[in-house]
């Protein structure tokens, strides 16, 4: 679906599928708050990066909703009202448990398939959630400038990796590490390398935002 049409379509979504805030427990005693958009039997969990929160996903969530997905954008423990063990340091907290809790909430509410989009920190958590999940719990994963923290050969979900070629941090370019994990990941998989240096969710602030969303919707919708 063209992105401009998807944005337009959101205005046709009825009030029954408006965004609402929910909460659900994690297996280690945490409580996660999330924004839920729409309804449907195919869902997507959005896991934010270290500088972001659940609200940062609103434009992408609405595009995915208009494309037919139920969307759940979570706040990791330590952000917003979400809390749980280790939440004083989000960088070392067991965030994969937050992703798993979101996935399982959607399954218990009747969703037939749940995929995850993880950006930067959230991508590592999404990948580790796939590794820790039961087979079939996570249908597909999109990694934005990220990869699992654990070895990617343990992934249980088809994967799409998207990264800007010149994306770097204080340790240097991110692409070599992501490429290494991509090479380990089981098929089916796809790696898209974009021009520029925008990192993870910052890609949505560039002139490649439409392409990124088109690639994501195509990957999540393909049979």
N, C-alpha and C positions, 0 to 999 in steps of 0.2 A: 504494500500500500504506500503510495507517495506520502512523504512526511507532511506536506502542506494539507493534503486531504485528511490525514490522520488528525492533525491539529483541529481542522474544521469539524471533523466528526465528533469531537469531544463535546461540542455544544449541543449535539443531538442526544447525548446520553441522558436517560431519564433520572429523576431525582432518587429513585430507589438504589442506584448504583453510585451515589455520591461518595466522596472520600470520608472516612471516619477513623477515629483513633481507637485502637484496641490494645489489650495487653495479654500476655501468656507467660507461663513459667518455663524456666530452663531446668534441665535434669539435675543441676548442682545447686538449686535453690534460688536462682536469680529470677528477676521479673523484667520482661522486655516489653517496651511500648513501641507501637508501629502504626503507620498510616495505611489503611486498607482502601483500595480503589476498586470499584466495580464488583462484578460477580462472574461466575463461569467455572467450567471444569478444567481449564488450563490456567495455571498461575505462575507468577514470577516473583521471587524474593529479590529485593534490592538491598545490597550491603554496601554501605558508604565507606569512603576513604577517611583517613585520619583527621583531616581538616574539615570534614563535612558532618552532616546529620541527616535524619530521615527527610526533613523538609527540602533538602537540596535536590532530591530526586523528583520533585513535583512535575516539572515539564516532561521528563522522560516517562514517568508513571502514567501521565495522561495520554501520551502517545501509545504506550503499550496497552492501556485500557481500551483506547479507540480501535486498536488492532485485534481486540477480542480476548485479551488476557485479564484475569483478576490479578491485581498487583499489591504486594505488601512491602512497604519500605520501612525498615526497622531502624531504631536507634540502638547501637551497641551499648552494652553495660558501661556505665560511666558517662553516657551522653543523655541529655534530657532527663526524663524520669526513670530511665532504665538503670537497673542496678543488679549486682551479683558479685560473687567472689572475684577478687582481683580488679575491681572496677576503679581503683585509684590510679592504675597505670594501664590505659587502654592498649598500649603497645605490647604488653606481655600477658594480658588477660586471655582466658580461654574463649575467644570470640566465636570459634566454630560451634560451640554449644548454643550460642544465640541464633546462629543460622539454622542449626538443626531444629531448634525449638520452633522457629518460624515455619520451616518446611513441614514439620509434624502438625503444627496448628492447622495449616491449610489442608493437609491430608485428612485430619479428623473432622474438618468442616465440610468434607465431601468433594474436594478437588481431586481430579483423576491424575493429573501430572503437575509437578512443581519443578521449575527451573530456577537458577540463581544467577544474578549478575552481580559480580563483586568488583569494586574499584579499589586498587592499591591495597591498603590494609584489609579492606573487605573482600578482596579477591583471594588473599591468603587464607582468610577465614572460610570462604566459600569452598576453596579447594580442600582444606582440611576437613570440612564438613562432609564433602563427597567421600573422602577416604574413610571417615568414621561411620558413614551411613550404611543402612541396609541396602542391598541391591534393589534398584528401582525407585528408591525414595527421591532421589534428585535426578530429574530427567536429563537436563543439560546445564552446562555452566559457561558463562561468559566471563573471561578475565580481562579487565581493563587495566593495562600496564601492571600486571601482577601474575602470580603463579602460586601454586600451593606452597606452604612452608615445608610440608613433608614431601618426599620424593613423588614426582608426578606419575610414575608408573603405577601407583596405587589408586589413581583416580577411578571412580566407578561410573563416571558420566562422560558422554561426548562433550568436547570442549572447543570453544572459540577464544583465541587469544588476540587481543587488539592492543597495539602499542605504537607510539610515535618513535621514529628511528632515533631521534636525538634526545629523547627523554632521559634525564640523568639526575642523580643526586650527588651528595658529597663523596660517595664511593665510586662515582663514575657512571657510565651509561647503563641503563637498565636492560637494554635489549639482549646482551649476551647471556645474562642469567635467565631471562624469560625464554630465550631460544633453547637453552640447555634443558629447562623443564618441559618445554614443548616437545623437544625430541624424545623425551622419556615418556610422554603421555601416550596412552593407548589410543588407537583409532576407534571411532572417527574423530578427527580433530582438524582445526584450521588455524592458521596464523596470518593475521593481516598487519602489515607494517605500513604505517602512515607517515607522511612527511611531517616535519616540524618537531617540536620538543614539548608539546603540551602533555601533562601527566594526568592519566586516569580521567576523573570527572571534569577536569579542565578542558578535555577534548570537546565538551559540549559548548564551550565558549569560543570555539574556533570556526573557521569556514568549512571544516570537515564534519561538523555536528550532524548534518543530515545524512551523510554517508555512514557515519557510525551507527546511527539509529536504524538505517535501512539494513545494514549488515546484521545487526542484532535481531531485528524483527524477522528477517529472512531465515536466520539460523534457528530461532526459536519456533518458527512456524513450519519449517520443512518436515516432511514425513520420512 
